[in-house]
Amino acid sequence: MSAFAPAPLKILLLEDSKFDAEFVGEFVRANYPLARLDVVDDEAGFRDALAQAAAGQPYDAILSDHEVPGYGGPQALDHALGVVPRTPFIFVSGLIGEENAVDLLKRGATDYVSKNRLSRLPVVLDRALREVAEREARERAERRARKADEIYGRVVDALNDYAVILLDRDGVIRDWNRGAIAIFGLAREQALGSHFGRLFTDEDRAAGVVERELDAARRNGSSSGDRWLRRADGTPMRADGVLTALRDGDDEAGEINGFCKILRDGTDAYENAAALREAKDEAERANRTKDRFLAVLSHELRTPLAPIATAAEVLEREAGVPPQYAALLPMIRRNVALEARLIDDLLDLTAIAAGKVTLKLDRVDMRQVVDAVLDMVKEASLEKRISLTSRWDAARATVRGDAARLQQVLWNIVHNAIKFTPEGGRIDLRADDDGPRLRLRCIDDGIGIDRASRDRIFSAFEQADGAVARRFGGLGLGLAIAHGLVTEHGGRLEADSPGPGQGATFTLTLDTLD
Ligand code: ADP
């Protein structure tokens, strides 16, 4: 049984001799037991059978005698080719001669078998059927490939934002999608056939960049990068793209038969990024200048204050100041001290911004720091009839830090709490553990802070709002300095508040020792 006929075969046989028909039939059945053989013995029967075949009941093969009375083999062949051109047509006949056979094959017959050698029939039939199967498989594959090509073409064309450019192995443009037309402002007809070096700037071309890019893709499979290209109108375009080598077949080792360049117009993004970089550099430069200016200014302002303070003190102590002016000297001293504090803040701030704070690090018992600060603010809290309480629940109190600076930080926080809490309010200072760290919280029931200002208040010269600033004064430096100092200590300083009018909590967290 034939290996190439898994499904029952349908064969049409044109044969006027009953005997020969039987004979051929036996041969067919012997090799294809399930095959159906329709025998017709004249032109009318043959035409009928072909008409039905064309209408949807096709034959797998047609076998035909060479001479049927009144109907020649070549005519039958022509007729079959006209109606069912894809069905193999095999002559099965007596002697037809070499020349005749060649003619028939040229005319379109698939093969011929002599009735004397019908044993060849299965071989010939198998080959014919195999050819049909192969042809159909090839056509299916071609259809699939065409479909894939079509989809590829549509997808590539739909990529309006991407230029997809196919090049041959020398870099000549062979395909140019819609994205390329839009990006380069160059029509397809103008692009095709020209070398893709035309897209590069004159300098890059002269410097051999085009060849280098092709070489890199040849060597590494692809080469990607950002560079300036030229649009058709000569304007520069920042292209962000990749050039990929295309090889014969699927094989990595296949010969390179071209390249695919895919790129995007990144000019806007590039220019925006460049503008942003420049603006940032400029801002940083301006900021550094400001820091330098503040540092110099503060220093210069601070210097004359000491002699003024000393002079006022000497006058107060030793000069006989008429009683009506006696109050002026302490006033001068107080204001000089205030001025000195402001300037010290500015100096601190500029040192922090420049990363030049030097901490005198030591073991610091934070309980002592808290006590010292409570002492310092006692008077102010009494004046405003604020209840100032404290509670120590932390297991560890020792941190590594600069005692004076930590005191400055805590003083600033508690001082603010008193400043921003109305008369008769409450402030609670609590210490507890935050894992291995010490957490100090200053909780007040004062004016609170709105959400938007919460992080801003740690920046220099920032205050929660203008009205607050006018009412309470201050430069907005204290928290910036405190935050900077806490960061220098490797700790954290955070503000929290349920909202305006609902109090604020400042939390200072520091690593502890042992
Ligand atoms: P200054 O007190 O000089 O304005 P700070 O840096 O110490 O500067 O504080 C910045 C801002 O943070 C204050 O102006 C205020 O708006 C807000 N603030 C600080 N502490 C509190 C607090 N306990 N309650 C409400 N707002 C506060």
Residues whose N, C-alpha, C, O or C-beta is under 5 A from the ligand:
A	BS01	ADP	N416 A417 F420 G446 I447 G448 I449 I457 E462 Q463 A464 D465 V468 G473 G474 L475 G476 L477 G478 L479 A480 A504
